[in-house]
Amino acid sequence: MKDMHNHILFSIDDGSKDIETSIAMLRNAQESGIDEMILTPHYISNSKYNANNKKKLELLKILKERCAEENINIKLHLGNEVWADEGLPELIKNGEISTMNNSRYVLIEFPLHNEDMRAQQIIFELISHNYVPIIAHPERYDYLKKDPDKVYDYIRLGALLQGNYLSLFGKYGSQAKKTLKYYIKKGYITFFGSDIHRSVDDFKCEKFKKKLYRLVKKDQKLFEDLTEGNITKIINNEEIDRRN
């Protein structure tokens, strides 16, 4: 299994506070069956979470070296979870934001509690610059819990959706769990991520895979795409087949 949304890169956002925490998290991830990860620290303009790519790559190098010492054999790649705003293509061009492993794919986050009325414009701007926006954890947005099918406005424009698989275990409440199940059944979800921040015991890969296998009605190809194949395509900057 692969993970494409987490906050394991240390001392850079509200995730891992130091390298020891990162190593503990990665060790647990490896024991849970994860063999490849895109690390996605927050990037929020005009906040303290705004490290540029140079800083992120320095920390990633240190973390990879430590992983080798600790016999942690997880392939690590760099990305960002970017707070959605206008002008993101320019931030990518200037080396502030990292796309997912330098691919065309960009992980973006909208406000959880209030709908951003610029959302479609932000998505359109990225797509017009040949990027593919991936919307992080749509099941957590209050306005989408109330009206789940509204997310199709984003899919229609060309955005992809990433669900937090821990939502299926009730981590973000019953409504987020219900919404994610609905999106899976509708075929709206293309990827899953842990979105793990600091806990070293939150990976529930085997339990998640059993839940997902049932939710996709034992469709083996779809199951493999959602747990591994589509993330591999991000990493290799390949085209992803859309189901909607």
Kinemage of the C-alpha trace (Angstrom):
@kinemage 1
@onewidth
@group {chain A} dominant
@subgroup {mainchain}
@vectorlist {calphas} color= white
{ca met a 1} P 0.000 0.000 0.000
{ca lys a 2} L 1.076 3.567 -0.653
{ca asp a 3} L 0.260 6.806 1.192
{ca met a 4} L -0.006 10.131 -0.616
{ca his a 5} L -1.123 12.473 2.178
{ca asn a 6} L 0.608 12.760 5.548
{ca his a 7} L 2.487 15.193 7.759
{ca ile a 8} L 5.579 13.150 8.528
{ca leu a 9} L 8.229 15.625 7.336
{ca phe a 10} L 9.439 17.021 10.635
{ca ser a 11} L 9.446 20.512 12.171
{ca ile a 12} L 7.703 22.148 9.262
{ca asp a 13} L 3.981 22.251 10.076
{ca asp a 14} L 1.511 20.940 12.666
{ca gly a 15} L 2.625 17.361 12.032
{ca ser a 16} L 5.786 15.640 13.249
{ca lys a 17} L 7.623 17.940 15.637
{ca asp a 18} L 11.065 16.326 15.262
{ca ile a 19} L 12.937 13.638 13.394
{ca glu a 20} L 12.488 11.069 16.172
{ca thr a 21} L 8.717 11.367 15.820
{ca ser a 22} L 9.029 11.014 12.046
{ca ile a 23} L 11.115 7.862 12.400
{ca ala a 24} L 8.602 6.349 14.817
{ca met a 25} L 5.775 7.149 12.410
{ca leu a 26} L 7.644 5.676 9.455
{ca arg a 27} L 8.562 2.537 11.358
{ca asn a 28} L 4.902 2.024 12.179
{ca ala a 29} L 3.930 2.710 8.565
{ca gln a 30} L 6.378 0.052 7.377
{ca glu a 31} L 5.042 -2.473 9.873
{ca ser a 32} L 1.530 -1.669 8.620
{ca gly a 33} L 2.498 -2.534 5.035
{ca ile a 34} L 3.210 0.870 3.498
{ca asp a 35} L 6.180 0.802 1.129
{ca glu a 36} L 6.026 4.218 -0.554
{ca met a 37} L 4.912 7.694 0.532
{ca ile a 38} L 4.540 11.201 -0.777
{ca leu a 39} L 5.197 13.546 2.141
{ca thr a 40} L 2.794 16.491 2.074
{ca pro a 41} L 3.492 19.202 4.643
{ca his a 42} L 1.085 22.114 4.739
{ca tyr a 43} L 1.832 25.169 2.660
{ca ile a 44} L -0.267 28.173 3.673
{ca ser a 45} L 0.729 31.572 2.292
{ca asn a 46} L 1.223 34.324 4.875
{ca ser a 47} L 1.488 31.827 7.722
{ca lys a 48} L 4.294 30.039 9.544
{ca tyr a 49} L 3.651 26.985 7.355
{ca asn a 50} L 5.329 28.340 4.247
{ca ala a 51} L 8.692 26.585 3.878
{ca asn a 52} L 9.922 26.711 0.290
{ca asn a 53} L 11.090 23.709 -1.719
{ca lys a 54} L 14.751 24.237 -0.833
{ca lys a 55} L 13.991 23.894 2.879
{ca lys a 56} L 11.673 20.930 2.344
{ca leu a 57} L 14.261 19.095 0.251
{ca glu a 58} L 16.924 19.669 2.923
{ca leu a 59} L 14.681 18.058 5.548
{ca leu a 60} L 13.772 15.216 3.210
{ca lys a 61} L 17.450 14.444 2.614
{ca ile a 62} L 18.072 14.269 6.353
{ca leu a 63} L 15.048 12.026 6.851
{ca lys a 64} L 16.073 9.654 4.055
{ca glu a 65} L 19.569 9.321 5.520
{ca arg a 66} L 18.134 8.505 8.933
{ca cys a 67} L 15.738 5.962 7.410
{ca ala a 68} L 18.688 4.161 5.844
{ca glu a 69} L 20.379 3.991 9.252
{ca glu a 70} L 17.195 2.634 10.858
{ca asn a 71} L 16.499 0.042 8.110
{ca ile a 72} L 13.237 1.718 7.159
{ca asn a 73} L 12.682 0.794 3.530
{ca ile a 74} L 9.922 3.161 2.504
{ca lys a 75} L 10.455 5.196 -0.648
{ca leu a 76} L 9.880 8.847 0.189
{ca his a 77} L 8.855 11.583 -2.246
{ca leu a 78} L 8.087 15.255 -1.732
{ca gly a 79} L 4.775 17.015 -2.168
{ca asn a 80} L 2.663 19.603 -0.341
{ca glu a 81} L -0.849 19.974 0.941
{ca val a 82} L -1.446 23.474 -0.366
{ca trp a 83} L -4.047 25.844 1.031
{ca ala a 84} L -6.116 26.660 -2.032
{ca asp a 85} L -5.721 30.236 -3.206
{ca glu a 86} L -5.387 32.131 -6.442
{ca gly a 87} L -1.913 32.352 -7.937
{ca leu a 88} L -0.800 28.788 -7.141
{ca pro a 89} L 0.831 28.239 -10.573
{ca glu a 90} L 3.166 31.155 -9.866
{ca leu a 91} L 4.110 29.714 -6.469
{ca ile a 92} L 4.921 26.400 -8.143
{ca lys a 93} L 7.021 28.166 -10.774
{ca asn a 94} L 8.925 30.093 -8.086
{ca gly a 95} L 9.823 26.974 -6.101
{ca glu a 96} L 7.613 27.720 -3.126
{ca ile a 97} L 5.142 24.867 -3.602
{ca ser a 98} L 6.016 21.297 -4.452
{ca thr a 99} L 3.706 19.374 -6.741
{ca met a 100} L 3.465 15.662 -6.005
{ca asn a 101} L 6.966 14.344 -6.766
{ca asn a 102} L 7.437 17.110 -9.353
{ca ser a 103} L 4.492 15.780 -11.341
{ca arg a 104} L 1.509 17.577 -12.856
{ca tyr a 105} L -0.547 16.658 -9.750
{ca val a 106} L -1.112 19.185 -6.936
{ca leu a 107} L -2.764 18.362 -3.596
{ca ile a 108} L -4.952 21.259 -2.431
{ca glu a 109} L -7.070 21.899 0.639
{ca phe a 110} L -10.107 24.141 1.022
{ca pro a 111} L -11.526 25.571 4.289
{ca leu a 112} L -13.254 22.907 6.375
{ca his a 113} L -16.132 24.980 7.714
{ca asn a 114} L -17.031 27.556 5.064
{ca glu a 115} L -17.314 27.090 1.324
{ca asp a 116} L -14.679 28.998 -0.637
{ca met a 117} L -16.666 30.679 -3.402
{ca arg a 118} L -13.462 30.920 -5.459
{ca ala a 119} L -12.972 27.131 -5.469
{ca gln a 120} L -13.969 26.546 -9.070
{ca gln a 121} L -11.836 29.462 -10.249
{ca ile a 122} L -8.811 28.098 -8.346
{ca ile a 123} L -9.314 24.655 -9.881
{ca phe a 124} L -9.732 26.158 -13.347
{ca glu a 125} L -6.564 28.241 -12.960
{ca leu a 126} L -4.491 25.168 -12.088
{ca ile a 127} L -5.925 23.145 -14.953
{ca ser a 128} L -5.346 25.992 -17.420
{ca his a 129} L -1.653 25.796 -16.459
{ca asn a 130} L -1.632 22.021 -17.122
{ca tyr a 131} L -1.781 20.935 -13.487
{ca val a 132} L -4.239 18.412 -12.094
{ca pro a 133} L -5.679 19.506 -8.738
{ca ile a 134} L -6.345 16.797 -6.165
{ca ile a 135} L -8.778 17.902 -3.476
{ca ala a 136} L -7.792 16.625 -0.052
{ca his a 137} L -10.378 14.919 2.199
{ca pro a 138} L -13.617 16.305 0.686
{ca glu a 139} L -15.608 14.242 3.189
{ca arg a 140} L -14.442 16.616 5.931
{ca tyr a 141} L -15.833 19.827 4.432
{ca asp a 142} L -19.005 20.864 6.236
{ca tyr a 143} L -20.794 22.122 3.125
{ca leu a 144} L -20.106 18.839 1.304
{ca lys a 145} L -21.390 16.795 4.235
{ca lys a 146} L -24.666 18.688 3.835
{ca asp a 147} L -24.727 18.385 0.045
{ca pro a 148} L -22.304 15.609 -1.014
{ca asp a 149} L -23.105 15.779 -4.716
{ca lys a 150} L -21.916 19.392 -4.862
{ca val a 151} L -18.402 17.948 -5.132
{ca tyr a 152} L -19.238 16.966 -8.700
{ca asp a 153} L -18.866 20.638 -9.656
{ca tyr a 154} L -15.140 20.168 -8.974
{ca ile a 155} L -14.883 16.762 -10.636
{ca arg a 156} L -16.603 18.128 -13.724
{ca leu a 157} L -13.875 20.773 -14.052
{ca gly a 158} L -11.158 18.099 -13.890
{ca ala a 159} L -10.250 17.816 -10.206
{ca leu a 160} L -9.579 14.458 -8.546
{ca leu a 161} L -10.504 13.550 -4.975
{ca gln a 162} L -8.393 12.071 -2.148
{ca gly a 163} L -10.170 10.574 0.826
{ca asn a 164} L -8.714 10.152 4.310
{ca tyr a 165} L -9.083 6.443 4.900
{ca leu a 166} L -9.195 6.968 8.667
{ca ser a 167} L -12.524 8.703 8.071
{ca leu a 168} L -13.926 5.192 7.614
{ca phe a 169} L -13.029 4.508 11.259
{ca gly a 170} L -14.879 7.580 12.525
{ca lys a 171} L -11.814 9.729 13.174
{ca tyr a 172} L -13.579 12.859 11.890
{ca gly a 173} L -17.090 12.002 13.027
{ca ser a 174} L -20.008 9.986 11.746
{ca gln a 175} L -20.995 12.420 9.001
{ca ala a 176} L -17.512 12.415 7.444
{ca lys a 177} L -17.577 8.605 7.556
{ca lys a 178} L -20.974 8.521 5.854
{ca thr a 179} L -19.893 11.039 3.199
{ca leu a 180} L -16.703 9.139 2.341
{ca lys a 181} L -18.619 5.876 1.977
{ca tyr a 182} L -21.019 7.637 -0.363
{ca tyr a 183} L -18.161 9.014 -2.461
{ca ile a 184} L -16.545 5.585 -2.720
{ca lys a 185} L -19.786 4.009 -3.876
{ca lys a 186} L -20.330 6.816 -6.418
{ca gly a 187} L -16.826 6.328 -7.793
{ca tyr a 188} L -15.726 9.856 -6.910
{ca ile a 189} L -12.586 8.913 -4.931
{ca thr a 190} L -9.345 8.319 -6.841
{ca phe a 191} L -6.816 8.116 -3.975
{ca phe a 192} L -6.567 7.526 -0.254
{ca gly a 193} L -4.152 8.944 2.307
{ca ser a 194} L -3.666 8.650 6.034
{ca asp a 195} L -3.374 12.405 6.706
{ca ile a 196} L -1.496 11.300 9.788
{ca his a 197} L -0.001 14.141 11.827
{ca arg a 198} L 1.717 13.058 15.037
{ca ser a 199} L 0.294 9.773 16.248
{ca val a 200} L 2.563 6.746 15.751
{ca asp a 201} L -0.227 4.178 15.919
{ca asp a 202} L -2.925 5.478 13.575
{ca phe a 203} L -2.076 3.379 10.517
{ca lys a 204} L -4.775 0.753 10.083
{ca cys a 205} L -3.873 -0.480 6.632
{ca glu a 206} L -5.117 -4.060 6.853
{ca lys a 207} L -8.421 -3.081 8.458
{ca phe a 208} L -8.854 -0.318 5.896
{ca lys a 209} L -8.200 -2.643 2.963
{ca lys a 210} L -10.807 -5.094 4.222
{ca lys a 211} L -13.363 -2.283 4.535
{ca leu a 212} L -12.521 -0.886 1.114
{ca tyr a 213} L -12.688 -4.287 -0.589
{ca arg a 214} L -16.250 -4.670 0.601
{ca leu a 215} L -17.189 -1.104 -0.349
{ca val a 216} L -15.976 -1.566 -3.941
{ca lys a 217} L -17.908 -4.858 -4.127
{ca lys a 218} L -14.744 -6.965 -4.463
{ca asp a 219} L -13.707 -5.245 -7.707
{ca gln a 220} L -10.041 -6.270 -7.624
{ca lys a 221} L -8.836 -3.826 -10.296
{ca leu a 222} L -10.525 -0.872 -8.624
{ca phe a 223} L -9.280 -1.975 -5.223
{ca glu a 224} L -5.683 -2.129 -6.468
{ca asp a 225} L -5.995 1.259 -8.191
{ca leu a 226} L -7.264 2.924 -5.014
{ca thr a 227} L -4.679 1.416 -2.661
{ca glu a 228} L -1.617 1.557 -4.882
{ca gly a 229} L -1.953 1.935 -8.643
{ca asn a 230} L -3.224 5.499 -8.879
{ca ile a 231} L -0.599 6.778 -6.445
{ca thr a 232} L 2.074 5.064 -8.538
{ca lys a 233} L 0.751 7.008 -11.514
{ca ile a 234} L 1.127 10.263 -9.572
{ca ile a 235} L 4.708 9.388 -8.692
{ca asn a 236} L 5.493 8.533 -12.331
{ca asn a 237} L 3.512 11.535 -13.642
{ca glu a 238} L 1.242 9.290 -15.692
{ca glu a 239} L -2.315 9.845 -16.855
{ca ile a 240} L -4.960 8.543 -14.457
{ca asp a 241} L -8.133 6.974 -15.779
{ca arg a 242} L -11.177 8.868 -14.544
{ca arg a 243} L -14.287 6.996 -13.491
{ca asn a 244} L -16.509 10.088 -13.660
